[in-house]
């Protein structure tokens, strides 16, 4: 049972690190959702915390209960901010996939998302699965874990207050989310917009033709064709966004650093 010795030798460090790591894992995409059993998430948080305990410098422990509570809440907020940096990319993918799916007419067809237990449009689920493959394919998970480890050097435990959430940086990052989401949906949206204009002109030229029934296979087929033709652009956009994850998370952490 020698592996539990750090729990008793560095109990203060372990508790503070565990709160930051557990909050980070809860906010991570693919890991923080309901698809992963809680026992695995708890075991992962404990294992990562045990690894970090001997290498993280620890300030003097708080002397009062209120200081402990404030410190633990600050660690939870910091872990949540680190995980949120990577979560926003997947939120942008979800937004782009949902807009593209609605334009193609797949709004009524949904599958059950295991992360949220909510119905999810088919195209959104397809884009999300591709984003997960890209995330692990380019080792973006290593960047996120490295950002977590570096956060202990940049913001040691008990150095951030719960009120230090970088709202300006969060709003700026969330704004970038909409830009990336619209870039993902733009090729399909523009192609289907032109197709709908052409169908509208056709309905005026040939009133006897049932354009409404013909529009369904046209929009679905054209949408899938454009999706397949622009998958390389989608992958390149994701790689570019995920390669900058460490800088995005660093910008959020700089907003939490006390002056």
Secondary structure by P-SEA (a helix, b strand, c coil): ccccccccccaaaaaaaaaaaaaaaaaccccccccccaaaaaaaaaaaaaaaccccccccccccaaaaaaaaaaaaaaaaaaaaaaaaaaaaaaaaaaaaaaaaccccbbbbcccccccccaaaaaaaaaaaaaaaaaaaaaaaaaaaaaaaaacccccccccccaaaaaaaaaaaaaaaaaaaaaaaaaaaaaaaaaaaaaaaaccccaaaaaaaaaaaaaaaaaaaaaaaaaaaaaaaaaaaaaaaaaaaaaaaccc
